[in-house]
Amino acid sequence: GENVEQHPSTLSVQEGDSAVIKCTYSDSASNYFPWYKQELGKRPQLIIDIRSNVGEKKDQRIAVTLNKTAKHFSLHITETQPEDSAVYFCAASTTSGTYKYIFGTGTRLKVLA
Amino acid sequence: DVKVTQSSRYLVKRTGEKVFLECVQDMDHENMFWYRQDPGLGLRLIYFSYDVKMKEKGDIPEGYSVSREKKERFSLILESASTNQTSMYLCASSLARGREQYFGPGTRLTVT
């Protein structure tokens, strides 16, 4: 079946440094790629998304890049802050069967003060 | 503001019991989803629904069923709970396909 691979599973960075999380998807027909942030004990919340007709999208300190040819997309967080510490999930839409999302396994980001 | 609520935050059930998890959204969303979240496995789709009385199997439907009698409510049913169904269960809704999913607070189910 279709899948999404996410790396790394854990990431520690110093406050102020950048963090990059990478995902690879298998369905070449995927056209929507959201990123969710889940703080400890809370629900996942969308932080940024990108569609297949765009190569990059930015929102303040976060950005997402998409390489359709290679079937991978990445989340970039610049000038990290302690409140960025959370688990981040990537997802990709798939039309294999019925339209749905497949999530990556998550990256636990720790920003060290 | 979209609000997705789940009937319980914590639930403890015995093996073999029938378990109902309920999810309600208040934004007239067409689509509703049930996921389970386990460490190292991410969010795995159990069932989803794109319309009232409609349901589709996700990636791990075995041991579960669902019901959607009203647009705002989507129920997950464990017909006979087993210990391997101990997990965090997250409900989500979205306005349409290819749109943001809004998650509920989750139900941590323990089956003993």
Interface residues (C-beta under 8 A of the other chain):
Chain A: G1 Q6 S9 N31 Y32 P34 Y36 K42 R43 P44 Q45 L46 D49 R51 F89 A91 S93 G97 T98 Y99 K100 Y101 I102 F103 G104 T105 G106
Chain B: F33 Y35 G40 L41 G42 L43 R44 L45 F48 Y50 E56 G58 D59 L90 R97 G98 E100 Q101 F103 G104 P105 G106
